[in-house]
Amino acid sequence: MTLGIRASAAFFLALALSACAPPAQTVGDKTPLVWPAAPDAPRITFVKAFSRPDDLGISRGMFQRLADALFGHDESRLVRPMAVVAAGDIIYVADPGAKGVHRFDQKNGRYDLIHATGGTALVSPVGLALGDAGEVYVSDSALAQVFVIRSSAKEATPLSLGSPLVQPTGIAFDAAKGRLFVVDTGAHRVNVFSRDGSLESSFGQRGTAEGEFNYPTLIWRTPQGRLYVTDSLNFRIQSFDASGRFMAKFGGLGDGTGDLPRQKGVATDGYGHIYVVDSLFHAIQIFDDTGRFLLSVGGLGQERGEFRLPTGLFIGPDDKIYVADSFNGRVQVLRYIGGAT
């Protein structure tokens, strides 16, 4: 009798675990997906997409999967990803839909959903930046705060900043000088904080002139120190030097290639190409370092290489391109495979 009970328990446990196992990912056509299409030389190739730890080879514990089967809850899935950064084999994804930041540690096979201190929800985490000691900085636009996730920590700790923020969004870190650049959308400026949180400087004000902003959102810093800022309602990208002096601008309102009606994430690759996510086009537009349009990648849809209201963008030193495909609930990974343009 005891053996029969154990066998039945084992059967139902196996049944529950199989029921909660994630469905096999439909990858469709295995033909390499590249942009532009033949006969032009390919410049961008699709690598993969992921929504869950399993998609990255990270197995969830038996009791986690059993709980999902019994209660129908899977908190490890991306809901509405807004920003992404990658530090080697560790990928962080800011997700307002999940009220936290997902950490996918592929090397150690670990997954965590990170909240603020004491388990407090991150209401609107929209910006991420890598620090110089394995930490990750997080901006929360609703809480008007910046948090830091230390290496291996399971909580995001609020930073004490020397100047209050109205609506922090984009964020970038200068490892050479230990400075943190924070876009304050509601104040139409970029604040520069020292490592101890004191305000060093700021640049920008509301307006349409060069160096002025109209609801700026995201920011990218190149290894050389150049800054690119998404100037949202001026429908352009502006670039600045390391001191915040205006350098150049490109883009405009329209519905043609090279226009930026709903620009979101911005980043550069190792060749200096400038990538801009545009959520209205559901695509990434690529420009040279002078702002000349080169190539568009993507379009509206749910298949690989297609997007629905994409937002954040990150490009690693290996020229892997991470795109927060927000309303498809996933991150897509592409790679630049062309040479200098």
N, C-alpha and C positions, 0 to 999 in steps of 0.2 A: 504493500500500500504506500509506504513512504517513497519507494522508488517511483511508483506511478505518479505521486503528487509532484515529485521533483521533475519527472519527465514532462508533465503537463505545464509546470511553471516554466521550464526551459523553453517549451514550445511557444507559449504565449509571449515570453520575453523576446524570442527570436522573431515572432510575428510582429510584435510592436516595433522592434528595431527596424525591421524591413519596411514597415509602413512609413516610418519617419525618415528613412534614408532619402536624401535629396534625389530628385529625378535626374536621370542621365542628361547631361547637357547636349542639346541638339546643335551640332556644329555645322550641319548641312554640307555644302560643297567643300571638299578638302583642297580644292585648287587654291594656290596662293592668291591672296587678295592684295593688289598693289594699286598705287596711284602714281602718276596717271596711267591709264590703260594703254595696252599695246596699240600701235607700234612705238609709242614714246618710251624712253628709258624710264624704268620705275624709280621713284624717289622715296616713297613711303610704303611700308608693308604692314599688314595686320599681323599681330603676334598672338593675342588671346583676349578674352574677356572674363571677368569674374564677378560674382555676387556673394558667394559664401566661402568659408574657409576650405570646404571640400574642393572647390574649383582650383585652389592653389596647392592641393595635396596636404592640407592640414586636417587631420581627422579630429572629430569631436568625440568627447568621452561618452562611454556607454550610457551613463546616467543622464547626461544632457540630452542625448537622442531619445531615451525612453521618456523623459519629461515632455519633450516636444510631441511625441506620439500620443501621450495621455492628455496633454493640455492644449495641443495645437498651437504652440508658441515657439517661434524660432527667432530669437533676438540677434542671432549672428548674421543675418542676411542684411545686405545693404538695402535701405529703404529709399532715401532721397539724397544720394551722395552729392556734396557740393564742392569739396576740395580734396586733393590727394597729394601726398609726397611719398617718395621712396628713398630709404636709406639702406642701400645694399639689398639684403633679402627681406627687409622689414618694410611693409607698406602701411601707411596711416591714411585713413579716409574719414573726413569730417562729414557727419550725417545728421542734419537737423531732424530727419524723420525718425531716427533711432535715439535722438537726444544724447548723442555722445560721439566719440571718435573710435572707429574700429582700428585695431592693430593686428595685422596679419604677419606673424613671424614665421617665414617659410623655412628658415634654417633650423630653428628649434621646434618646429611643428606646433606653435602655440597661437591661440587667438584670444583677444580680450576686447571687450567693449568698455571703453574708458569714460567715466563720468567725472564730475568735479569732486572736490574733497567732501567726504562723508556720503558719497553716493548721490549728490545733488545733480540733477539733470543739466546738461549743457543745452540750453534752449535753442540757440541758433548758431552752432559752430559753422562758420563759413570760410575761414581762412586758416591755412597751415603754413609753417615755415620750419625748415630744418635748422637746428643750432649747430654749434661746433663741438659738442661733447656728447652727441647721441640724443640730445633732448629735442623736443618738437614744441613749437609755440602754436597756440590756438587762439583765434579771435572769435568772440561770441557777440554778434551784433545786437542781440536782444538784451543780454546782460550788461552790455557796454564794458566788457572786461577782456583782458588777455590772460590766458592760462599757459602753464608750461607742463609738459609731460616729460618727466625725467626718464632716462634710460631704464627700462624694466619696471617702472612705476605703474601702478594700476589706478592711479587717480591723477587728475589734472589740478595743479595748484595755481591759485590766482596770483598774478604778479602785482606788486605794489608799484604803481606808476605815479610819477610826479605831476602828472596833469590829467584831469578827467577826460574821458572820451565820450562822444555823443553816440556814434554808431560805428565801431571798428569793424572793418571788413578784411581787405587785403593786408598781408603781412609778409615781410621779408627780413632776413637776417644777414648782417655784414660780419662775417667771421673775422676778417682782418682787424676790425676796430671794435668788435663786440657790440655793435649797434643794432637796434631793432627798429625797422621802418613799419609804421602802422598807418594804413589809410583810414581816415575818419570820414566816412561818407557824409554823415550829417553835418560836419563842420567844413566840408569841401577843402580838405587839406591833408597833407601827409606829415605825421609827427615822427620825430627821430628820438628814440630813447637810448640812453646808455645801458650798460649791463645791469647797473644797480637800480634802474627804473627811473632815473631822473631825466627830465626833458632836456635834450641838447639843442634841438632846433625844430623848426617846422617850415614847410613851404606850401604855397598855394592859398587861394581864396576863391570865393564864388565869382565866376565870370566866364567870358568866352575868349579872352585874349590868351596869348601864349603864356604858359605857366599857370593859368587859372583853370579851375575845375567847375564842373556842374555834376555833382553827385559822382565822384570817382569811386571805384570799387576795388579792383584787384591790382596787384603790383608784382613785378618780377625784377630781381637783381641779377645781373650777369656776373661771372667770375671777375670781370674787369671793373666792376663797380657801377656800370650803367644801369639806370632804373627805367623801367617801362610801366606806365600807369594807365589803366583803363579809365578814360574820362567819359563816363557812361552817357550822360545826356548832352554832351557835346559831340557824341558819336565819333570818337577818335581815340587814338593811342598817342600819348605824349611820352617823350623820353627826356631824362635828366641825367646830369653827371652825379658823381658821388656826393657832391655838396648841395644837390637840389637845384642846380641851375638848369634852366630850360635848354634843351638841345635841338629837338625836332618833334614833328607831329605828322601823322598821316591818318587817312580814313575820312568818313563823312556819312551823312544820312542818305540812304538810297536803297535800292533793291538789286543792285548789280554787283558783279565780282569786284572786290576791293572796297566796297562800302561796308560800314560797320553799324548797322541799325540797332543791334542788341549784343554788343561785344561783352564778353565775360572774361575768362581766363586768358592770360598772356604769358608767353615763355619764349626762350631762345634755345637753339641747339648749338652744337660745337662748331658749326660753321657760321654762326651769327644770323641764321634765318629767324625771323620773328613769326611765331605761331599765335593766332588769335582765335579763340572760340567765339562763334556767333550763334546764340541760341535761336534767333529768328530763322536763320538759314539751316539750323541743325547741322552745323559743319564747322570744320577748322579751316581758316584761311591762312595761307603761308605767304610771307612777304620777305624781300631781301632787306639788308640792313639800311637801305635808303627809304623803305616803305613802298617799294614797287611790288605789286601783286605778282605772285608766281603760280600758285596752285591752290585748289580747293579740295578738301578731303571730307567725304561723308555725305549726308543727306538724311531726310526724315525717314525713320523706320526702326525696326527692331532686329534686323539681321546684323551679322558682324559687319563692322565698318559703317553702320547707320546709327543715328542718334535721335534722341527726343529731349529737347531742351538741355543740351550739355552746358556745363558751367566751368568748373575748375580744370586747371591744366598744370602738369608738371613734366619737365624733361630732365632726365638724369644725365650724368657724365657719359653714359654709354649710348646716348641719343635715343633711349626708350622714351616714348611719349605716353603719358598716363592721362586719360580723359575721364572726368567725372560725368558719366552719361546719366544725368540726374533722374529723368522720368522713365528711363528704362531700368533703374535700380541696379546699376552695375558700373564698373570701371572697365574701359577698354584700353588695351595696351597696343600701341603701334611702334614702329621704329623707322628712323630715317636711314635709308640705305644708299642714297645718292652721294655725290661728292659736292665740292664747292660749286656754287652757282654764280 
